[in-house]
Amino acid sequence: MMPALCMAADQEQGDAEIDVPSPWDTEVEFGYQSHTGNSDTRSLNARVAADYTSGRYRSSGEWKYYLLYKDGEEDKRQSTYKAQSDYKLGPMTYLYGSFKGVDSLYSAYFKDYTLSGGLGYQVANTETLILEVELGPGYRYQEPNLDEIDDDDIVFPKTVQEAIFRGHISSKWQVVDNLSLTASTTVVSGHSNTRIDTDLSAINNITEDIALKLTHSRQYHDKVPEGVEKTDSVFSVNLLFVF
């Protein structure tokens, strides 16, 4: 009787479904705006992101694209890509290594690349609130835009290759089941310049896999040539697809 009971128990356990969450989390965003009449502008923005978590390791990647046409001519075009890997040291601390690249037209720098590594700390990590802080040294490469913005205004002609300090704060607040708010600020400071990137988003779930996302992104350089704005900002309304 005992072997029969054991076999029945093993069969029952085998028939039971075990729900193991996927280590992958993928998102795709797309947004488009068109204005005609007194003004003629068209803009397109897209984003693809993926996260992978396994044990003590966490890796993430992201690509963003923004294109703006104004009065029939291309006015802005920018690609931003990020990659980061983390290794958990303890319940709240982790080591990180990150890379961020920005390829842009019609702004101060054609290329702006940052490589950094350091220590991260999870101030809060609950179902309703996530708050992380990262600090570390790194290296920056910037290739200036040598095209004329105006007849007499030229962007700084020097290519930047320097050591930098990077600070990053990111947060996510799950306000209610179908609404979340996210915010992040990244400061990259070196001898030549300090750049601050800020992103604020509100995500409203329409279904389990589709959401409406409102985002305001801001880029700030503390040193720019005379006649060039220090701040560029973009507001977008996107559909977010989660896989």
Wavefront OBJ file of the C-alpha trace (Angstrom):
o trace
v 0.000 0.000 0.000
v 2.779 2.424 0.798
v 4.305 2.408 -2.714
v 0.878 3.033 -4.215
v 0.285 5.943 -1.883
v 3.683 7.422 -2.736
v 3.036 7.096 -6.461
v -0.339 8.794 -6.079
v 1.228 11.639 -4.129
v 3.998 12.091 -6.711
v 1.431 12.131 -9.534
v -0.642 14.733 -7.710
v 2.394 16.963 -7.251
v 3.343 16.542 -10.903
v -0.129 17.510 -12.023
v -0.026 20.691 -9.939
v 0.935 23.799 -11.939
v 3.771 25.891 -10.554
v 3.579 29.540 -11.569
v 7.187 30.676 -12.063
v 7.473 34.348 -13.107
v 9.484 35.048 -16.243
v 12.888 36.698 -15.681
v 12.150 38.927 -18.701
v 10.148 42.161 -18.698
v 9.783 43.897 -22.083
v 8.101 47.183 -23.032
v 7.416 48.903 -26.362
v 6.181 52.505 -26.692
v 4.995 54.503 -29.659
v 3.708 58.067 -30.001
v 2.875 60.405 -32.876
v 1.588 63.980 -33.041
v 0.606 66.154 -36.011
v -0.383 69.844 -36.022
v -1.663 71.599 -39.168
v -3.246 74.977 -39.887
v -1.417 77.993 -38.505
v 1.476 75.685 -37.602
v 2.777 72.578 -39.380
v 4.641 70.164 -37.101
v 4.899 66.411 -36.928
v 6.698 64.402 -34.268
v 7.420 60.736 -33.738
v 8.817 59.079 -30.637
v 9.436 55.425 -29.883
v 10.973 53.377 -27.081
v 11.982 49.738 -26.588
v 13.131 48.445 -23.188
v 13.918 45.058 -21.661
v 14.887 43.880 -18.151
v 16.301 40.506 -17.099
v 16.550 39.412 -13.448
v 18.040 36.147 -12.242
v 19.318 35.530 -8.720
v 21.718 38.302 -7.730
v 21.979 39.621 -11.294
v 19.852 42.239 -13.023
v 20.401 43.596 -16.535
v 18.469 46.196 -18.503
v 18.592 47.881 -21.889
v 16.666 50.747 -23.486
v 16.492 52.579 -26.804
v 14.602 55.829 -27.443
v 14.042 57.727 -30.683
v 12.619 61.212 -31.238
v 12.001 62.927 -34.584
v 10.415 66.342 -35.216
v 9.505 67.977 -38.520
v 8.592 71.673 -38.523
v 7.202 73.474 -41.571
v 8.291 70.595 -43.804
v 11.893 70.484 -42.557
v 13.545 68.193 -40.038
v 14.009 70.178 -36.814
v 15.142 67.577 -34.248
v 16.379 63.989 -34.347
v 17.779 62.112 -31.380
v 18.549 58.519 -30.387
v 19.237 57.551 -26.775
v 20.375 54.106 -25.687
v 21.218 52.680 -22.273
v 22.612 49.416 -20.928
v 23.187 48.478 -17.289
v 24.085 45.393 -15.243
v 23.734 45.084 -11.458
v 25.026 42.562 -8.928
v 23.308 42.316 -5.556
v 25.693 42.529 -2.581
v 23.095 42.420 0.169
v 19.435 43.108 0.912
v 19.729 46.798 -0.044
v 23.091 47.331 -1.805
v 24.367 46.404 -5.262
v 27.218 47.085 -7.667
v 26.363 48.565 -11.053
v 27.977 49.187 -14.420
v 26.201 51.418 -16.931
v 26.555 52.922 -20.380
v 24.484 55.711 -21.928
v 24.788 57.104 -25.426
v 23.042 60.036 -27.092
v 23.264 60.681 -30.832
v 21.600 63.971 -31.718
v 21.248 66.532 -34.485
v 20.549 70.255 -34.008
v 21.807 70.325 -30.406
v 25.086 71.128 -28.674
v 26.689 67.714 -29.222
v 26.347 65.143 -31.979
v 27.518 62.378 -29.636
v 27.443 62.209 -25.842
v 28.635 58.891 -24.342
v 28.962 58.065 -20.655
v 30.429 54.952 -19.015
v 30.147 54.570 -15.239
v 30.386 52.042 -12.410
v 29.802 52.234 -8.698
v 27.528 51.440 -5.793
v 23.726 51.396 -5.705
v 21.387 51.451 -2.720
v 17.692 50.541 -2.576
v 16.134 53.015 -0.169
v 12.733 51.346 -0.633
v 11.702 48.182 -2.451
v 8.042 47.310 -1.883
v 5.040 46.565 -4.082
v 3.937 50.215 -3.897
v 7.254 52.112 -3.811
v 10.691 51.574 -5.342
v 13.460 54.116 -4.702
v 17.082 53.571 -5.767
v 20.199 55.757 -5.586
v 23.459 55.195 -7.519
v 26.826 56.936 -7.201
v 30.087 56.302 -8.991
v 32.948 57.582 -11.166
v 33.135 57.179 -14.911
v 34.294 58.462 -18.283
v 32.641 60.765 -20.839
v 33.140 61.348 -24.550
v 31.397 64.227 -26.335
v 31.689 65.139 -29.999
v 30.618 68.751 -30.615
v 28.200 69.954 -33.251
v 30.371 72.065 -35.566
v 27.525 73.105 -37.873
v 26.348 76.678 -37.566
v 23.232 77.124 -35.452
v 23.097 80.816 -36.376
v 25.410 82.826 -38.607
v 27.729 83.766 -35.747
v 27.071 81.057 -33.141
v 29.258 77.954 -33.196
v 29.090 75.208 -30.590
v 32.242 74.657 -28.514
v 34.738 73.147 -30.999
v 36.579 70.960 -28.483
v 36.002 67.211 -28.290
v 35.513 66.183 -24.661
v 37.278 63.138 -23.202
v 37.330 63.273 -19.423
v 36.687 61.614 -16.084
v 33.267 62.307 -14.611
v 31.130 61.703 -11.551
v 27.666 60.197 -12.020
v 24.695 60.301 -9.682
v 21.338 58.705 -10.416
v 18.015 58.576 -8.547
v 15.035 56.550 -9.802
v 11.630 55.926 -8.250
v 8.314 54.250 -9.004
v 5.123 54.775 -6.995
v 2.131 52.488 -7.596
v -0.596 54.960 -6.671
v -3.494 52.562 -7.347
v -3.804 49.283 -9.234
v -4.022 50.924 -12.666
v -1.952 54.093 -12.106
v 1.779 54.466 -11.425
v 4.167 57.429 -11.366
v 7.875 57.205 -12.185
v 10.663 59.756 -11.883
v 14.398 59.667 -12.512
v 17.246 62.177 -12.423
v 20.787 61.580 -13.700
v 23.647 64.024 -13.081
v 26.904 63.649 -15.021
v 29.534 66.191 -14.021
v 33.032 66.740 -15.383
v 35.512 69.561 -15.897
v 33.989 70.662 -19.195
v 30.294 70.501 -18.409
v 27.511 69.227 -16.174
v 24.514 67.525 -17.726
v 21.248 66.778 -15.897
v 18.597 64.480 -17.389
v 15.141 64.349 -15.790
v 12.248 62.078 -16.767
v 8.745 62.179 -15.251
v 6.050 59.708 -16.313
v 2.465 58.792 -15.465
v 1.271 55.352 -16.603
v -2.440 54.492 -16.707
v -3.195 50.823 -17.445
v -5.924 50.284 -20.028
v -5.607 46.495 -19.987
v -3.066 44.121 -18.461
v -0.804 44.543 -21.514
v -1.606 48.060 -22.801
v -1.248 51.401 -21.019
v -1.374 55.121 -21.741
v 1.895 56.834 -20.792
v 2.526 60.581 -20.382
v 6.211 61.571 -20.213
v 8.115 64.811 -19.751
v 11.864 64.620 -20.459
v 14.324 67.445 -19.817
v 18.023 67.817 -20.674
v 20.181 70.549 -19.182
v 23.803 71.593 -19.918
v 25.343 74.166 -17.596
v 27.730 75.487 -20.291
v 26.609 76.310 -23.843
v 27.666 78.963 -26.375
v 25.971 82.341 -26.356
v 22.624 82.243 -28.108
v 22.048 78.521 -27.463
v 19.475 77.356 -24.926
v 20.772 75.366 -21.954
v 17.603 73.283 -21.704
v 15.794 71.010 -24.148
v 12.521 69.363 -23.148
v 10.032 66.992 -24.757
v 6.485 66.087 -23.692
v 5.017 62.934 -25.209
v 1.810 60.918 -25.080
v 2.452 57.255 -25.879
v 0.838 53.860 -25.975
v 2.822 51.379 -23.874
v 2.776 47.662 -24.667
v 4.060 45.241 -22.000
v 5.224 41.718 -22.861
l 1 2 3 4 5 6 7 8 9 10 11 12 13 14 15 16 17 18 19 20 21 22 23 24 25 26 27 28 29 30 31 32 33 34 35 36 37 38 39 40 41 42 43 44 45 46 47 48 49 50 51 52 53 54 55 56 57 58 59 60 61 62 63 64 65 66 67 68 69 70 71 72 73 74 75 76 77 78 79 80 81 82 83 84 85 86 87 88 89 90 91 92 93 94 95 96 97 98 99 100 101 102 103 104 105 106 107 108 109 110 111 112 113 114 115 116 117 118 119 120 121 122 123 124 125 126 127 128 129 130 131 132 133 134 135 136 137 138 139 140 141 142 143 144 145 146 147 148 149 150 151 152 153 154 155 156 157 158 159 160 161 162 163 164 165 166 167 168 169 170 171 172 173 174 175 176 177 178 179 180 181 182 183 184 185 186 187 188 189 190 191 192 193 194 195 196 197 198 199 200 201 202 203 204 205 206 207 208 209 210 211 212 213 214 215 216 217 218 219 220 221 222 223 224 225 226 227 228 229 230 231 232 233 234 235 236 237 238 239 240 241 242 243
